[in-house]
Amino acid sequence: MTAPAAVRPRRGRLAAAEYIKGVLAGDRVMLARAITVIESELAADAALAREILDGVIHATGHARRVGITGVPGAGKSTFIDALGLHIIHQRKENLAVLSVDPSSPISHGSILGDKTRMERLSQEEAAYIRPSPARNHLGGVARRTRETILLCEAAGFRNVFVETVGVGQSETAVRSMTDFFLLIMIAGAGDELQGIKRGIIEMTDLMAVNKADGDNKLRAERARVEYASALHLFPPTPEGWTPLVVACSSLTGEGLPEIWDAVLDHRQALESNGYLARRRQQQVLAWMRELIADGLEDLFRQHPEVRGHLPRVERDVQDGRMTSFGAAQTLLALFRAKE
């Protein structure tokens, strides 16, 4: 197949080959700049982003991809900070953390500042933390989180964490781009599993009961037993993995080695039964189809006839003069009509 022609970068951007070379060399500055191109919503950057990804794809796929979510107040960032230090200092491996912040409705920027919440980890040479605003993207993850994972892998990171905004619709999205799904809980957060969607529990590979220290240690252990009992009510996962519940403390480090051992055991199990490869094949196909759907919707909304009639049709639907079904058929007919 003929290689695509080199993309001429817009002003302020480098040639694709420079980004590719820098990322593959593990250059943090170039990695950050490449991610900026990938995250850009400017049409002028789309071709450059594609060439960068095509140029590094051969160096991706080797990392352990871990999705991390939790109930409000569970201490996700502090947990990641502590677990990350364990990976770096005890396991002698590097780590990239892609933490997704909710976006300001005014500036559309990231408002939580995850680097300040992972104070110790952000100072480690073997760690790379990339906060990205969700920008109202459905699923509570940044629009290009999947592609950012690939860039971090190409830059040589052995482990990639994806931290979500919080418990909600984000879990399905994060599960669709990671290998291991970790849910952080705390004792006394209501009637234990009540209020947490059954679907979230079914996706969980490990539940960590955080803040198991001091006066809270006994309560955390009781919560761990209750969570473990509840998980037994769910059928085994398709890959044959039995979800675990571990009490841990981000302050003392208790339980963190067991949690990371579980991640490694899970990875080995999925590799041995072939499920890891199958899951990732399913993930990339699903993402391709989602991108196609997004692209088609953009084309639909940019169509001159659709754009011209859409406000009126929407008013007719709101005022009851047209059904939603009829409106959709009308607009789709305009989109399909020959110019």
Summary of the structure (lengths in Angstrom):
residues: 339
radius of gyration: 22.4
end to end distance: 33.4
largest distance: 72.0
contacts: 1045
relative contact order: 0.10
helix: 51%
strand: 13%
